[in-house]
Amino acid sequence: MDKLKKVLSGQDTEDRSGLSEVVEASSLSWGTRIKGFIACFALGILCSVLGTLLLWVPRKGLGLFAVFYTLGNITSIGSTVFLMGPLKQLKRMFEPTRLIATILVLLCFALTLCSAFLWNKGLALIFCILQSLALTWYSLSYIPYARDAVKKCFAVCLA
């Protein structure tokens, strides 16, 4: 238990695990970073749920849904900045293993917002669906062998 406390507080200098690197990545305390992550992630979920509720508003519902859903997803992804720090987050997002997934997520964010404000609102719904799929694929890139498992499952299902 003492070892865990040392690692979480950043006092364990001999063990260079991923957690100790995260602790050193920011000048904020570990507790503050966890609170910031939880608050930002909860705000992102709240925006996404609010967007879903606004879907049934007459005439403007689809556009409001697309905007709030996208802002919620951006906020949820941005919450990890509290854990890793902004530079490390950007480096990890653009690593070769998740570069295409990151580009697809960002492209879907942009296309969803453009369709909500400038183009057809029905197109925004399609981009929200694509956004969800792209975010799922992006998130799977952080779990070792998860994308390979999903590919094999689809291959078995389609065969």
N, C-alpha and C positions, 0 to 999 in steps of 0.2 A: 504494500500500500504506500509505503514511503517512497518507493521508486516511482510510482505513478504520480504522486504529488510533486516530486522533483521534476519529472518530465513535463507535467502540465504547467508548472510555474517557471520553467526555463532554467532551473538550477542544475540540471544534469548535463554537464559539459562533455563527458566522455562518450556518451551515446549520441550519435548523429542520426537518429531516426527521423522519419518524415515529420513526426509530431514536434520534435524539438526545432526543426527548421521552420515550421509554421509559427511556433512561439516567437522565434527571433525575427520573423518577417515584418513585424509591425511594432510601433512604439506603444500601441494600446495594450492593456493587460489582457490576459487570456479571458477573464470573466467579461470584460467589456466587449471583446470581439465576439464571444458567444452570444451575448445579449444583442449586439448589433446584427449578427447573422439571423437570429431568431426573429427580431423585429422586422428586418427587411424581407425575410422570407414570408412571414405572416402577412405583411403588407402586400406582397406579390400575390399571394393566394387570395387575399381579400379583394384585390383589383380583378382577378380572374373570375371570382364568384360574382362580384358586382356586375361585371360585364355579361355574365350568363343571365343574371336577373334582368338586366337592361335589354336583353334580346327581344323581349316581348313588348317593348315600348312601341306604340304605333309610329310608323314612318321613319323614325331615326334609330330604332332599336338595333338594327344590324350593324350600322356604322359605329354606334356606341359600344356594342359588344366587341367588335374587332379592335377598337382602340383600347378599351379597358383590358381585354384579354392579352393583347400584345404588351401593354405596359406592365401587367402582372407578371408575364413571363420574363420580361427584361429585368424587373425588380428582383424576381426570384433568382435568376442567374447572377445578378449583381450582388446578391447577398453573400456569395462565396468570397467576394473581395475582402470581407471582414475576416475570414479565416486565413486566406493566403496572402493578402496584400494585392494591390492593383497590378504591379509589374509581373509578379509570379502568375497571377490569374491570366493575364494576357499571353505570357509565354506558354502556359499550358494549353490555352485555347487554340493557339496557332502551331502546336506541335504537329509534325507530319502525320501522326496517327489520327488526329481529329481535325485536320485542316479543312477537309471537304465538308465535314459535318458542321463546323463552325461557320463556314461560308454559306452553307444552305440555311442555317438558322438565321443568320443576319439578313440574308436575302429574303427569307420568308417574313421576317419582321418588317423590312422595308416595303415589300410588296403588299403586305396586309394593311399597313398604314396608308400607303398610296391609294390602294383601292377603296379604303374607307373614306378618305378625304377627297380624292380626285376622280376615281373611276366608279365602276359599278359596285354597289354594296353587296350584291350577290357573289361577286368575285372575292370579296373580303372573306366570306364564309369559307370558300375553297382554300384560300391562303391560310386561314386559321387552322384548318384541318392539316394542311401541309406543314404548318408551323409546329403542330403537335407531333407529327411524325418525325420531323427534323430534330426537334428537341429530345425526343425519345432516343433517336439514333445517337445524338450528341452525348446524352447522359450515359448511354451504354458504353461509350468509349472510355469512361472512367472506371469501368468494372472489367477486370482482366478476363478475357475470353468470352465476354458476354455477346459481343457482336457475332463471333463465330458460332456460338450456340444458337442465336436467333436465325442466322443464315441456314444452319443445318436443319432447324425446325421447319422453316419455310420450304426448304428443299424436300424434306420428307413429306410434308403436307401436300405439296404440289405434284409429287411423283406418283 
